[in-house]
Amino acid sequence: MKNFVYKSWNGVMNSNHNPLRHIPDENVRHWIMQILAWMWCVMFSLWMGSMWVFGISAVSHVFILAAIVITVTTFETAKRRPKVFLKKGN
């Protein structure tokens, strides 16, 4: 179980292990990780703040699912086409 938790953590939180590792520029990787972290903080804040109100909670769940899709899409793009994240002209 400990190994599973460790690998799961690295698979998401460590840009040297997750699909963002395919992006050659470490600054871009860091920037993308910061944006994803901010997005998840907002999503969980929305969820926790609206826990008692079903309508808001339902909408929050939609946003959380969208956040998962954005994260998976970002990781897949980094893995398959890392040059997408480079500046124009590089």
C-alpha positions in Angstrom: 0.0 0.0 0.0 2.8 2.4 0.9 4.4 1.8 -2.5 1.1 2.4 -4.3 0.6 5.7 -2.5 4.2 6.7 -3.3 3.8 5.8 -7.0 0.4 7.5 -7.2 1.8 10.7 -5.6 4.7 10.8 -8.1 2.4 10.0 -11.0 0.5 13.2 -10.4 2.6 15.6 -8.3 6.1 15.1 -9.6 6.7 16.6 -13.0 9.8 14.4 -13.4 7.6 11.3 -13.3 4.2 12.4 -14.7 3.5 13.0 -18.4 4.7 16.6 -18.1 8.3 15.2 -18.0 8.1 15.1 -21.8 8.2 18.9 -21.9 11.9 19.8 -22.2 11.6 23.3 -20.5 11.5 22.9 -16.7 10.1 26.4 -16.3 7.1 25.5 -18.6 6.6 22.3 -16.6 6.6 24.2 -13.3 4.2 26.8 -14.7 1.7 24.1 -15.9 2.0 22.4 -12.5 1.2 25.7 -10.8 -1.9 26.3 -13.0 -3.1 22.7 -12.3 -2.6 23.2 -8.6 -4.4 26.5 -8.6 -7.3 24.9 -10.6 -7.6 22.0 -8.1 -7.5 24.4 -5.1 -10.4 26.4 -6.6 -12.3 23.2 -7.4 -12.0 21.8 -3.9 -12.9 25.2 -2.3 -16.0 25.3 -4.4 -16.9 21.8 -3.4 -16.3 22.3 0.4 -18.1 25.7 0.4 -21.3 24.3 -1.2 -21.5 21.0 0.5 -24.9 21.7 2.0 -26.6 23.1 -1.0 -27.4 20.4 -3.6 -27.6 22.6 -6.7 -24.3 24.3 -6.1 -22.8 20.9 -5.1 -23.9 19.4 -8.4 -22.4 22.2 -10.4 -19.2 21.9 -8.4 -19.1 18.2 -9.3 -19.3 19.1 -12.9 -16.4 21.5 -12.5 -14.4 18.9 -10.6 -15.0 16.4 -13.5 -13.9 19.1 -15.9 -10.8 19.7 -13.9 -10.0 16.0 -14.2 -10.5 16.1 -17.9 -8.3 19.2 -18.2 -5.5 17.5 -16.1 -5.6 14.2 -18.2 -5.7 16.2 -21.4 -2.7 18.3 -20.3 -0.8 15.2 -19.3 -1.6 13.4 -22.5 -0.6 16.4 -24.6 2.7 16.7 -22.7 3.4 13.0 -23.3 2.4 12.9 -27.0 3.2 16.4 -28.2 5.5 18.2 -25.7 6.5 20.9 -28.3 3.0 22.4 -28.0 4.2 24.0 -24.7 7.2 25.6 -26.2 7.4 29.3 -27.2 6.9 30.2 -30.8 10.2 30.2 -32.7 11.9 27.5 -30.5 
